[in-house]
């Protein structure tokens, strides 16, 4: 499913998704994202802790594909963590 994410041409590529702590003050949340974005721009989406997944693309179809791909990869990661002692 890595290839469901735009620009990924192989399933061997490691996918990194930010997990950002949520905050009720949108300016605080925006500042957190701004600082991290300056270090490494996001390509497909991010996970806001306690809130959910955000994804985007060049159009709605691509954004939906990114959501489905990221959800699947996160579900696989969770299952792998259950198997690791």
C-alpha positions as CSV (number, residue, x, y, z in Angstrom):
1,X,0.0,0.0,0.0
2,X,3.0,2.3,0.1
3,X,2.5,2.8,-3.6
4,X,-1.0,4.3,-2.9
5,X,0.9,7.4,-1.7
6,X,1.9,9.8,-4.5
7,X,5.5,9.6,-5.4
8,X,6.2,6.2,-3.9
9,X,7.3,3.8,-6.5
10,X,8.2,0.8,-4.3
11,X,6.8,-1.1,-1.4
12,X,10.3,-1.1,0.1
13,X,10.2,2.6,1.0
14,X,9.7,3.5,4.7
15,X,6.7,5.7,5.3
16,X,6.8,8.4,8.1
17,X,3.7,10.0,9.4
18,X,3.8,12.8,11.9
19,X,1.8,12.4,15.1
20,X,1.0,15.9,16.5
21,X,-0.4,16.6,19.9
22,X,-3.9,18.2,19.6
23,X,-4.6,21.5,21.2
24,X,-7.9,23.4,21.7
25,X,-6.1,26.7,20.7
26,X,-5.8,26.5,16.9
27,X,-3.0,29.0,16.9
28,X,-0.9,26.7,19.2
29,X,-1.6,23.7,16.9
30,X,-0.8,25.8,13.8
31,X,2.5,26.9,15.4
32,X,3.4,23.3,16.2
33,X,2.8,22.3,12.6
34,X,4.6,25.3,11.2
35,X,7.8,24.5,13.2
36,X,7.8,20.9,12.1
37,X,6.9,21.7,8.5
38,X,10.0,24.0,8.3
39,X,12.1,20.9,9.2
40,X,10.4,18.5,6.8
41,X,7.4,19.2,4.7
42,X,4.6,16.6,4.7
43,X,3.7,14.7,1.6
44,X,0.4,12.9,2.3
45,X,-1.0,13.6,5.7
46,X,-0.7,13.6,9.5
47,X,-2.3,12.2,12.6
48,X,-3.5,14.6,15.3
49,X,-3.4,12.7,18.6
50,X,-6.9,12.3,20.1
51,X,-8.5,13.7,16.9
52,X,-7.7,11.7,13.8
53,X,-6.0,11.5,10.4
54,X,-5.7,14.4,7.9
55,X,-4.7,13.7,4.4
56,X,-4.5,15.7,1.1
57,X,-3.7,15.4,-2.5
58,X,-3.9,17.3,-5.8
59,X,-7.6,16.4,-6.0
60,X,-10.3,14.6,-4.0
61,X,-9.5,11.2,-5.6
62,X,-5.8,11.4,-4.6
63,X,-6.6,12.7,-1.1
64,X,-9.1,9.7,-0.7
65,X,-6.4,7.3,-1.9
66,X,-3.9,8.7,0.6
67,X,-6.5,8.3,3.4
68,X,-7.1,4.7,2.5
69,X,-3.5,3.9,2.1
70,X,-2.4,5.6,5.4
71,X,-5.3,3.9,7.3
72,X,-4.3,0.5,5.9
73,X,-0.6,1.0,6.7
74,X,-1.4,2.2,10.3
75,X,-3.6,-0.8,10.8
76,X,-0.8,-3.1,9.6
77,X,1.7,-1.3,11.9
78,X,-0.7,-1.8,14.9
79,X,-1.0,-5.5,14.2
80,X,2.8,-5.9,13.9
81,X,3.2,-4.1,17.3
82,X,0.8,-6.7,18.8
83,X,3.1,-9.5,17.7
84,X,6.3,-7.9,19.0
85,X,6.9,-8.9,22.7
